[in-house]
Amino acid sequence: MDPAFQKELRFNVFMLYAKVSGKTICDDTLIPATLRLLAETHLEHVVCLAQDHVFNHNGVKDETASRLWVANEYVMWLREQPEAAGKVLLGASVHPYDPEFRERVKKYVDAGAVLLKWVPSAQQISLADPRVRSALEFLATAGPGTSPLPLLLHVGGEYANPTSNERTHSYDFLSWSPWDELRNLFRFKNRWHRPRVRAVHQNLHAGLDAGAVIIFAHAGLPYYVGGALGELFEHSDFGVVRDYLHRYGPQAGAGSGTCYADVSALATPFRRPRYPDIAALPPEALLYGSDFPTPVFELTRTPEERLDDLRAVVAGDLTRLFVPEGNLLDQTYHELAEAFPGHPMFTNFRALMAGVLEETEGPWPR
């Protein structure tokens, strides 16, 4: 992690939710906290995400441009720790500009990767680049055997994962509206790149036509401004994602690639007004996720739980004003299970991973 990132408010919010606030941030703090979270969760499996370095346009790794990166080997190491108890699944990350993209992807598939993750803004990946098309077409048959290796693709505004280049914030966008153009005017010398939307969709469609599986993170929703007017003040790709799900979702039977959307970072009062929009999406095309350690809120507290929180605050535990008690992976699950009872989003990933995940028994839906 870039030292400057560690001084930012958002980083300190993440540490608060990771329950290591006030401690020295180092391996000796973060690794035990991660293992404790994994050991205590009731979830059967947790996909832990790597994040590859930035590679520049010439395909050269640029460590100085990577404000945050997580080695694939670190996730693989976590998977082998006894505290993880077989829960960790490898969410690998390989930059499509890396000349060794195919060889590295194959290496991590052989090591058990269940998906590949890109954050275009932070990793400075232009989705309009021809190498993205080539990568998607390769991923269509890069999984076990010749199955697809799903791509978990961040789309929409990115507030958690920093980029070292202010102009690449728009690399996560699948659309560019007149409102985006107007807001961009006021960024002056830090104006974001105007995305080449047509080329972006040509690449995505080429990958899908080859049989790729794409998971759109957060369903492309804006974060801070809920309701119908939110898109006037904050970029949204929700409408674009909805169209992809209707055309390429598993229910569509398109006969080629498949699109999903995950609901990670959804348990927040900011996005709660969009729950009806999420519920209206094809249920077969939604996947549960947490996006830990981004904030999760207790939206469904009972009067007894509210009283417990008040007692804790009175006793001096001010973090209970913001951070739920207990395991936050479990808390996120509970919140969304209350909001979407019986929804197949909680079991769709296992269906997607059929033949990859072993059948195991667990107290919670899979």
C-alpha positions in Angstrom: 0.0 0.0 0.0 1.3 3.4 -1.0 2.2 5.3 2.3 0.1 8.3 1.1 -3.0 6.1 0.7 -2.6 5.0 4.4 -3.0 8.7 5.4 -6.3 9.1 3.6 -9.7 9.1 5.3 -11.0 6.2 3.3 -8.1 4.0 4.3 -8.8 4.7 8.0 -12.5 3.9 7.5 -11.5 0.5 6.0 -9.2 -0.1 9.0 -12.1 0.8 11.3 -14.3 -1.8 9.7 -11.4 -4.3 9.6 -11.3 -3.8 13.4 -7.6 -2.9 13.5 -8.1 0.9 13.9 -5.6 2.4 16.2 -3.0 -0.3 15.7 0.2 -0.1 13.7 -0.7 -1.1 10.1 1.7 -3.8 9.1 1.8 -7.5 8.2 1.7 -8.5 11.9 -1.6 -6.6 12.3 -3.4 -7.3 9.1 -2.6 -11.0 8.6 -3.9 -12.1 12.0 -7.0 -9.9 11.5 -7.7 -11.5 8.1 -7.2 -15.0 9.4 -9.5 -14.3 12.4 -12.2 -13.0 10.1 -12.0 -16.1 8.0 -11.9 -18.5 10.9 -15.0 -16.9 12.5 -17.3 -16.5 9.5 -20.2 -19.0 9.0 -19.8 -18.6 5.3 -18.8 -21.8 3.5 -16.4 -20.1 1.1 -14.9 -16.7 0.7 -13.3 -15.5 -2.6 -10.3 -13.5 -1.6 -9.2 -11.1 -4.3 -5.7 -10.4 -5.5 -4.9 -7.1 -7.4 -2.2 -7.2 -10.0 0.3 -4.3 -10.5 -0.3 -1.5 -13.0 1.3 -2.3 -16.4 2.0 0.7 -18.6 0.8 0.9 -22.2 4.0 -0.8 -23.3 3.3 -3.8 -21.2 5.9 -3.1 -18.5 5.1 -3.5 -14.9 5.0 -0.1 -13.1 5.3 -0.6 -9.4 5.4 3.1 -8.7 2.0 3.6 -10.3 0.4 0.8 -8.2 -1.0 2.5 -5.1 -2.4 -0.8 -3.9 -1.6 -4.3 -5.0 -2.2 -7.8 -3.6 -0.1 -10.7 -4.8 -1.9 -13.8 -6.1 0.7 -15.8 -4.1 -0.5 -14.1 -0.9 -4.1 -15.3 -1.4 -2.7 -18.7 -2.1 -0.8 -18.6 1.1 -3.9 -17.5 3.1 -5.7 -20.5 1.6 -3.2 -22.9 3.1 -3.4 -21.5 6.7 -5.3 -23.8 9.2 -7.4 -20.8 10.3 -8.9 -20.6 6.9 -10.2 -24.2 7.1 -10.6 -24.6 3.4 -12.8 -21.6 3.0 -10.5 -19.4 0.8 -11.0 -19.4 -2.9 -8.5 -17.7 -5.1 -9.8 -14.6 -7.0 -6.7 -14.1 -9.1 -5.7 -10.9 -10.9 -3.5 -10.6 -14.0 -3.2 -7.4 -16.0 -4.3 -7.8 -19.6 -1.3 -5.6 -20.8 1.2 -8.1 -19.3 2.8 -9.8 -22.3 2.7 -13.0 -20.2 -1.0 -12.7 -19.5 -2.0 -16.1 -20.9 0.9 -18.0 -19.2 0.1 -16.3 -15.8 -3.6 -16.9 -16.0 -3.0 -20.6 -16.8 -0.6 -20.8 -13.8 -3.3 -19.5 -11.4 -6.1 -21.6 -12.9 -3.9 -24.6 -12.3 -3.5 -23.3 -8.7 -7.3 -23.3 -8.3 -8.4 -19.7 -9.3 -12.2 -19.4 -9.5 -12.2 -16.0 -11.3 -10.0 -13.2 -12.5 -10.5 -9.6 -11.1 -9.8 -6.3 -12.8 -10.3 -2.8 -11.4 -9.7 -0.8 -14.6 -9.3 2.7 -12.9 -6.8 1.5 -10.2 -5.0 -0.9 -12.5 -5.1 1.7 -15.4 -6.7 -0.8 -17.8 -8.5 0.9 -20.7 -11.4 -1.4 -21.6 -11.2 -0.1 -25.2 -7.7 -1.5 -25.6 -7.5 -4.4 -28.1 -5.6 -6.4 -25.5 -8.8 -6.4 -23.4 -10.6 -8.1 -26.3 -7.8 -10.7 -26.7 -7.8 -11.3 -22.9 -11.6 -11.8 -22.8 -11.6 -14.2 -25.8 -8.8 -16.2 -24.0 -10.7 -16.2 -20.7 -13.7 -17.8 -22.5 -11.9 -21.2 -22.5 -9.2 -20.5 -19.8 -11.0 -22.3 -16.9 -10.7 -25.9 -15.9 -10.8 -28.1 -19.0 -12.0 -25.6 -21.6 -14.6 -23.9 -19.4 -14.7 -20.1 -19.0 -12.7 -18.4 -16.2 -15.1 -15.7 -15.0 -14.0 -12.1 -15.1 -15.1 -10.0 -12.1 -15.0 -6.5 -13.6 -15.4 -3.4 -11.5 -17.8 -1.0 -13.3 -19.1 2.4 -12.2 -17.6 4.9 -9.8 -14.7 3.6 -7.8 -14.2 5.2 -4.4 -12.3 2.6 -2.4 -9.5 1.5 -4.6 -7.1 4.4 -5.5 -5.5 5.2 -8.8 -2.2 7.0 -9.1 -3.5 8.8 -12.2 -6.6 11.0 -11.6 -7.5 10.8 -15.3 -8.2 7.0 -15.2 -11.2 7.2 -12.9 -13.4 6.9 -16.0 -11.7 3.6 -17.1 -14.4 1.8 -15.0 -17.2 3.4 -17.0 -19.4 1.6 -19.5 -21.2 4.8 -20.5 -20.6 8.5 -20.7 -23.6 10.8 -20.4 -24.1 14.6 -20.9 -24.0 14.8 -17.1 -20.7 13.1 -17.0 -19.4 15.6 -19.6 -20.7 18.5 -17.6 -19.1 17.4 -14.4 -15.9 16.7 -16.2 -15.6 20.3 -17.3 -15.2 21.4 -13.7 -12.2 19.1 -13.1 -10.1 21.4 -15.3 -6.6 20.1 -15.6 -7.6 16.8 -13.8 -10.3 16.0 -16.3 -11.0 12.3 -16.6 -10.4 10.5 -19.9 -13.5 10.5 -22.0 -14.1 6.7 -22.4 -14.3 5.3 -25.9 -17.7 3.7 -25.1 -18.2 2.1 -28.5 -14.8 0.4 -28.4 -15.4 -0.8 -24.9 -18.7 -2.5 -25.8 -17.1 -4.0 -29.0 -14.5 -5.6 -26.8 -17.1 -6.9 -24.2 -19.3 -8.3 -27.0 -16.4 -9.9 -28.7 -15.5 -11.7 -25.4 -19.1 -12.7 -24.8 -19.5 -14.0 -28.3 -16.5 -16.2 -27.7 -18.1 -17.6 -24.6 -16.7 -15.4 -21.8 -18.3 -15.0 -18.4 -18.4 -11.4 -17.1 -19.5 -10.5 -13.5 -20.2 -6.7 -13.3 -19.3 -5.6 -9.7 -21.9 -3.7 -7.7 -24.3 -3.9 -10.7 -22.7 -0.6 -11.9 -24.7 1.3 -9.2 -23.7 4.7 -8.0 -22.8 4.7 -4.3 -23.7 7.9 -2.5 -26.9 9.2 -4.1 -29.9 6.8 -4.1 -33.1 7.0 -6.0 -33.9 8.1 -9.5 -32.1 11.4 -9.3 -28.8 9.8 -8.2 -27.6 9.5 -11.8 -27.8 13.3 -12.2 -25.1 13.8 -9.5 -23.0 10.6 -9.7 -22.0 8.3 -12.6 -24.1 5.2 -13.0 -23.7 2.2 -15.2 -26.7 0.4 -13.8 -28.8 0.8 -16.9 -26.0 -0.6 -19.1 -25.5 -3.6 -16.7 -29.2 -4.3 -16.6 -29.2 -4.4 -20.5 -26.3 -6.9 -20.5 -28.0 -9.1 -17.9 -31.2 -9.2 -19.9 -29.4 -10.0 -23.1 -26.6 -12.3 -21.8 -27.8 -13.5 -18.3 -28.1 -17.2 -17.7 -31.8 -17.0 -18.1 -31.5 -15.6 -21.6 -30.0 -18.7 -23.2 -28.0 -16.6 -25.6 -25.9 -19.6 -26.5 -22.6 -17.8 -26.1 -21.1 -15.9 -23.1 -22.9 -15.1 -19.9 -23.2 -12.0 -17.7 -23.8 -11.7 -14.0 -23.8 -8.8 -11.5 -22.7 -9.0 -7.9 -24.4 -7.1 -5.1 -21.2 -6.4 -3.1 -21.1 -3.2 -1.0 -24.9 -3.1 -1.2 -25.7 -3.2 2.6 -25.6 0.6 3.0 -28.2 3.2 3.5 -26.9 5.0 0.4 -27.8 2.0 -1.9 -30.8 0.8 0.0 -33.2 2.9 -2.1 -32.0 0.9 -5.1 -33.0 -2.5 -3.6 -36.2 -2.6 -5.7 -34.1 -2.1 -8.9 -31.9 -5.0 -7.8 -34.9 -7.2 -7.1 -36.2 -6.5 -10.6 -33.1 -7.9 -12.3 -33.1 -11.5 -13.5 -32.6 -13.4 -10.3 -30.5 -16.1 -12.0 -27.9 -13.3 -13.0 -27.2 -12.0 -9.5 -24.3 -13.1 -7.2 -23.9 -12.4 -3.5 -20.7 -10.6 -2.3 -19.5 -8.4 0.5 -16.6 -6.2 -0.7 -15.1 -6.4 2.7 -13.7 -4.2 4.3 -15.9 -1.5 2.7 -18.5 -0.4 5.3 -21.5 -2.6 6.1 -24.4 -1.1 8.0 -27.0 -2.6 10.3 -30.1 -1.7 8.4 -32.4 -4.3 10.1 -31.5 -4.0 13.8 -34.1 -5.2 16.3 -35.0 -2.9 19.3 -32.9 -5.2 21.5 -29.9 -4.8 19.2 -30.3 -1.1 19.1 -30.3 -1.0 22.9 -27.2 -3.1 23.1 -25.5 -0.7 20.7 -26.5 2.2 22.9 -25.2 0.6 26.0 -21.9 -0.1 24.3 -21.6 3.6 23.2 -22.4 4.8 26.7 -19.7 2.4 28.0 -17.2 4.2 25.7 -17.2 2.0 22.6 -17.9 4.8 20.1 -17.1 2.5 17.1 -20.5 0.9 17.6 -22.0 4.0 16.2 -20.7 2.9 12.8 -19.3 -0.6 12.9 -21.6 -3.6 13.6 -20.7 -6.1 16.3 -19.4 -9.5 15.3 -18.0 -10.9 12.1 -18.7 -8.4 9.3 -18.8 -11.1 6.5 -21.7 -12.7 8.5 -23.2 -9.3 9.1 -23.3 -8.5 5.3 -24.9 -11.8 4.6 -27.6 -11.3 7.3 -28.4 -7.8 6.0 -28.9 -8.9 2.4 -30.7 -12.2 3.4 -33.2 -10.0 5.3 -33.6 -7.7 2.3 -33.8 -10.5 -0.3 -35.2 -13.5 1.5 -34.8 -16.8 -0.4 -33.2 -15.0 -3.4 -31.0 -17.3 -5.6 -28.2 -14.8 -5.5 -26.9 -16.7 -2.4 -26.6 -20.0 -4.3 -25.9 -18.9 -7.9 -22.1 -18.8 -7.5 -22.0 -22.4 -6.5 -24.0 -23.2 -9.7 -21.6 -21.2 -11.7 -18.7 -23.1 -10.1 -20.3 -26.5 -10.7 -17.5 -29.0 -11.1 -15.0 -26.7 -9.4 -16.2 -26.5 -5.8 -16.6 -29.7 -3.9 -20.0 -30.3 -2.3 -19.8 -29.5 1.4 -22.3 -29.3 4.1 -22.8 -26.0 5.9 -25.4 -24.2 8.1 -26.0 -21.4 5.6 -27.1 -21.3 2.0 -24.2 -21.7 -0.4 
